[in-house]
Amino acid sequence: MDAALFAQILSDKSVIDLNKLKYKYPNADMHELVELFTTSVYKPLPIQDFNGNGVLYMESIAKVRINTVKLLLAPQSAMGNIGIKAMEDEIAATLTIENIDFARESVRRILQGYAPSNEQEHRIFGMKKGLEFISDPLNIITEENIHTLYDMAVGQYLNGDEALSPGELYRHDSVFIVGQQIEHAGLPHMKLPAYMKSLVEFSRQDEQMNDLLHAAAIHYYLAHLHPYFDGNGRMARLMHMWFLRQRGYSSALFIPFSSYIERSRKRYYDAFTLIDENARISGVLDITPFLLYFIEYVYNKIEDYAPRADITEVFLQALESGAVTVKEKELWFFVLSAYGGGEFSTKQLERDFRNAAYATIRGFVIKFTGLRLLTAQKYSNRVKYAVAR
């Protein structure tokens, strides 16, 4: 292929869509183009497609903002646990993506410690337990722990043909993901143990790729393998957060990733479809479309939810200087957990925190507004506060 034509194709915004490239560059030989991509553009990963060939991605065009990395590394909890508001939003969004009926009030009830009263609330309770499980740094990613996570978050609430056979880690039969037509067949079930073992090994490797892209690759690959009859999407999203938690990205537990996926749900599923369509043309599994989806529609959006990248440093400096009391430290971490990116009033904080007098609450919001850790917005005769962005 002519070098100038190859360079033009590489710079085309449609470079990840082979079907579009076929029509835009009718003189280009797709087989030759894929060979050039393979030798000069694609980077292999230590996981395989269904034919035993390596999974690939375009490292040169899948780039994550450094500020996003900083945001996710910044701790937002003294205990390292998951944020309450993030948990509520994550559960609500992941169930919405799967078209599972639930009431937002039921999510809040379960997170407040009430026992499940119906099937809907049992499902919510399962997701709560799953999120708590991945937030514990002692629960490392292994095949056994993946099964434990699946059982507590999804499996216990399935019946009949959807449930796993006793003693089995994965499904025992074929599965198809169906839209208007069959769009994707999961990995043949006989191969699942070997492929899932490879996925676990991939999750433990450090040198392959940027951590945030690594998490997205794990997310894609579990959904691609489809190791369960039901709950694969929920598990893929949990695995994404779990990997980041294991790698020390504390704020991954304070960002409801599924909320961003739910807002861009069509593009999320389109990325899976595009990868399959490209593979039919090229014969290779290039997961770049999914990585780019995550960069553009999830990672690049989390600044809207997370505090400023430097806010933890500002807080720690104030704490070390003695400007922040023990009670104010507790209030700060509670605000990060309970409200996330949302607003709150002093009365609401007093009611929710339950362990501080109103005068203490009032002094806290005034001080932390002065430190520029909180912002204040006046609405008529009321003032609402929020973590500074």
N, C-alpha and C positions, 0 to 999 in steps of 0.2 A: 504493500500500500504506500502511496505517495506520502512522504513525511509531512508535507503541508496539510494534506487532507486529514491525516491522523491527528495533527496538532489542532486543527479546526474542530474535529469531533471531540477531542479531550476538553476543549474549552466551551463546548456547547452545554447549555443548562439541561438538556435532555440526555446527557451522557449515560444516565442510569436507566434509561428506557430504550431497550434495543428495538422495540417495535417502532417507536418514533424515529429512531436513527435510520431504520430501513427505508422509511418514506422520505426523510429529509436528505439522505445521501444515497440515492439509488445506485450510484456507481461503486459504492463501497461494498466489499465482500465481507459479510457478517462473520463468516468462519475465520477469515484472516484477521478481522478486527478483534475477535475474541482471543485469538492466539497472541496478538500484540498486547492486549490487556493482560493476559496471563503472564507474559514474560516481563512486562514493564510497569504495570499499574496495580494489578491485584496483589494483595498480601494474603497468604494462606493462614488459616487458623487450625489448631489441632483438634478439630471436630470434623465429622464427615457427613456428606449428603447420603441419601438412601442407597446410592450405588457404591458407596465406599470411597468417593472422591472428596478431597479437602474442601471445606467451606471457605469462601474468599470474601474480601471486602476491599474497597478503594481507600486506602489510608490517606492519600493525598487530598481527598475532597471531604473526608469526614473529620471535621475539626470542632472541638468543644471550646467554648470561651473559658479562659483561665478564671474569670470572675465567678463563673458557675461552680467551678471546682472549689474555690475559696468559700463560697456560700455553703456548700454541702459539707465542708470540713469543719465549719465553725460550730462548736458545741452550743446547744440551747437548753441543756438540762444538767443539773448537778449530779443526777443519778444515771444518766445515759438511757433513760426510758423513753417511750414513744409519746409524742404530744397528743393530748386529748382531742383538741380540735382537728389535728391532722388525721387522727384515727377515725373520727366521725366522718370527715370528708372522704377519706380513703374508702371506708366501708360503703358509704352511700354511692360513691362513683363506681366502684368495681361491681356492685350489684346492679346498678343501672346499665352498665356496659353489657352485662350478661342477661339483661331483660328479666331480672328476678324481682318480683313484687316485694315491696317493703315500705314502711312508713318512716320518715325521718325521725319522728318522735320516738319510734321504737328503738332506733339506733341510740338516741340520747338516753333512753331508759336503761338499756343494757350497759352503756358506758358509765352510767351512774351506779351500777352495781345491782340492779334489779334482776331477778331470775327470769329467764325466758318463759313466756306464757303461751306461745303458739309456735307453729312451724317456722313462720317468718322470723320470729325473734331467736329461735334456735340457730338459724343460719347466720344471723347477725352475731350471735354469741360465738359461733365457730370462727368467724373472721376476726373477732376481737382476740380470741385465744391464739389464733395464728399470728396476728401482728405482735402480740406480746411475746410469742415464742421467738420470732426472728429478731426482736429487740434485745434479747439476752445474748451477750457476746459469747457465752459458754456454749451456745447451740450452734456449732459449726456446720457447714454444709457437707453432709454425707448422704449416701443413698438412704440409710436408715432414718436420718433426721428429715429428709425430704418426705419420706413416707409418713413419719409422725406428723409433720406439718400438714400434709394432705388430709390425713385422717381427722385431725382436730378441726381444720378449717373448712373442709368440704365433705370428706368421705363418710363421716358419721351421720350425715343428713341425706344420704342417697339410699334409694331402695331398688330392688329388682335388678334389671339388666344394667343399670348405671353403676352399681356398686362393684368394688373389686372382689374377686374370689378370696375366701379365707386364706391367709398366709401369703398372698401375692402382693408384690410391690406395685405392679403395673397391670394394665388391662390384659385380658387373656384372648382377645379377639380383635378383628379389624375395626377401624372406626373411620368415618368419613365426615368431613366438614362440609355441610350442604347449604348452598344459597338457593338461587333459582336453578342452579345445576350443581353437580358435584364439583367443588372448587379445589379440594385438597384431600388426599388420603393420608392418614397418619402412618408412621413407620410400622411395617409389619411387626406384630406383637412379639414374635420370636426373637427379634433383634433388640428389643427395648433394653434388657439388662446391660448389654454391652455398650449401647449408645448412651444410656444414662450414666454408666460408669465413666465414660469419656467426658460427659458434661460436668460431672463432679470434679474430675481431674482438671478440666479447663478452668473451672472456677477457682482452683488453687494456684494457678500459674500467674506469675507477675509480669513477665516480660512481653506478653503478646500484644497488648494494646492499652490505650488510655482506659483508666478504670471505669469511667462513665460509659464509654463505648462497649467495654467488656460486659458491663451490667446489661446493656441493651442487647448485646449478642446472646447472652444467656437467656434473656426474656424471649427473644425470637426463637431460639433453638428449642426451648422446652415446648413452646406453642407449636413449632413445626413438627416435632416428634409426636406430640399429642399422646402422652403416655397413659392417659386416663380416658374413661368413657365420658366423664363430665368434670368440669371444674378446671380445665387446662388453662383458660385465660386468667382466672383468679390466681392459679399457682404460678403462672409466668410472671404476673405482676408482683406477687409476693417474693418470688425468687430474685427479681430485679432489686427490690429494696433490701432483701436479706444480704445479697452480695455486697452492696454498698455499705451496709452496716458492718459487715465483717471486715471491710477494708478501712474502717475508721471514719466513714462519712457520717458523722453524728446527725447532721441536719437532714439526712435522708429519712429519718424517723419523724421529722416535723414538716415534711413536704408531701401532700397527698398527690402522688404522681398520677393516680388514676383519675383525678379530677381533670387534669389537663388532657388525658387520653379521652375521657368522656366528652369533652368539649370539641375534640377533633376526631371523633370516632370513625367517621368515614375514611379519613386519611390514614388512620391507624390500620384499618382493614385493607385499604387500597395498597399499603406498603407490602403486606403479606402477598396480596394478589400479584403485584408487579414483580416480586421476586420469583414467584412461580412461573409467570409468563416469560420472563427473561430466561429462566432455566430451560424452558421448552425450546427456545430459540438457540441458546448457546451451549446447553449441556452442562453448565456449571452453576453452582449455587452461590450467587453474589448477594450478600445481605446488606449491601450499601443502602438501598432504598429505606430499609427499616431504621438503620442508624441515622440517616439524614432526617427521617420523620421525627425521631426522638430529639435530635438536636434542635430542629426548628420549632416543633410544637410542644415540647415538654421542657427540655433543659434551658432553652433560651427564654422560657416564660416564667421560670420559678422565682425570678427577682420580684415579681408582683406579689409573691406570697411570703418569701423569706425576708428577714431583716437585712440591713446593709451588711456587706462583707466584713466591714471593720467594727461592727457593733459589739461583738464579743470582746474585742480588744479594748474598746472604750469602757465596757463594763468591768473587765478585770483590772484595768488601771484604777478605776474608782474604788473597787473593792480593796485592792492592795494599799491604796492611800488612806484607807479608813473612812472614806466618804460614804460608804454603804454599810448599813448595819446587817446583822444576821437575819433579822426579820425582813428587811428590804430585799436581801438576797433571795429569800424564800418566795417573796411576792414576785420578784422579777422572773424567776424560773416558772412560777405558776402562770404568769401572764403569757409567757412564750408558749407554754403547753396548752393552756385553756382557750386562748383566743387566736393564736396563730396570726394571721394577717388582718383579723377583724377588730372592730372598735368595741370599747367597753366603757361603762361609766363607773364612778367611784362606788355608787350603791351596788351595782352589779358585782364588782370585784369584792366588796365586803361580803355580799351574800354567797358568792361562789367559793371564796377562800375560807371563810368560816372561822378563821383563827387570828383575827386582828381587829382591833377597834377602828371605828370610822376615822378617828383622828390620825391613826397610823397609816391608814389607806390614803387619806388626803395628803399627808406629808410625803408619802412615797411617790404619788403621781406628780406632785409639784417638783420634788427633787429630781426625779428621773426625766421630767420634761426639761428642766434646766440643764441636765447633763446631755440632752439631745438623744436620749435613749427612747423616749416616748414623744409623740406629737399630740397636740391638743387641737380639737376642732369644736368651735362653738355652734350649737344649733339652738337658736332662740335663747331660752334661759337655761339650757343644759350644755354641758361640755362632755364630749366623748374623747377617749384616748386610744392610741394605737402604738404598737411598736414602730419605731422610726424606720422608714424605707430609704 
